[in-house]
Amino acid sequence: MVWFAVFALLLSMAGLGRASLVDFSEKLLAFVESRWGKTATPRLAVWQRLVRDNKSAIAGGRADATGLQQVNGFFNQVPYFTDTKHWGVEDYWATPVEMLGSFGGDCEDYSIAKYLSLKDIGIPISKLRITYVRAVKLGESHMVLAYYPTPDAEPLILDNLISDIRPASQRTDLDPVYGFNDDDLWVTGAAASKGGASNVRLWRDLLDRLAKEQKM
C-alpha cells in the first residue's frame, strides 16, 4: 500500500469517458484471451451481464441493495493474491478487466472494481467511498468500499475479507483512516477536501490502462 498517496491522490475517475466499462470491443476480448486464455473472456461476459442487469434495475427505480450484494459477491469470488506474487511488483492497482482476466487481485483491486462497477450501474458516487482502514486482527493496512445510503447514514462495508455486507458499527475489526471517491477526500476526523493532484503514479497508471481498454 502507498499511504502517502492519499494526500496527493488523483480523484478524476470521472474523466474515464462516457462509455460503459463493460462495452467490450472485439479487439479487447481478443487481447484478454491471448494474454490470459480462453477461460478469461467468459468472466468478462458475466461481469457485463451483471452490470447491465443492475443498470436496468436502477433505471427502473429499484433500490441499490441488489446491486451491492451482486457486485460484492461477484468480485469476492476472485482469488486473493498479493501484488508481489500476482504481478511481480510491490504494489499494482489493476483494472477490473485485468483482475478478472488474470483471475486474481488484492484488497485495492476488489475495492476499485466494486466502486467502478457500482458507479457504472448508476449508483451516485456521493454514496461511495473507497476507504483505507487498519485491519486490526491482521495488523496491516487494508482497503474496502463503503456505501452511504444517505450522506449522514452509517455506511455499509463491502469487503473481500468476509462475504456479507455489514454496517460499519459491526466491523470493529476495521479502523478507518481515510476514504475517497471521484470528487472528495475524507481523512478520519476531518472535513472533506476537494480535488487532488495529478502525479500519483499508481492511480495515473490505472486511469491510463482503463482509457486504453475503452479505446480498443
Order of alpha helices (4+ residues) and beta strands (2+ residues): alpha-alpha-alpha-alpha-alpha-alpha-beta-beta-beta-beta-beta-beta-beta-alpha
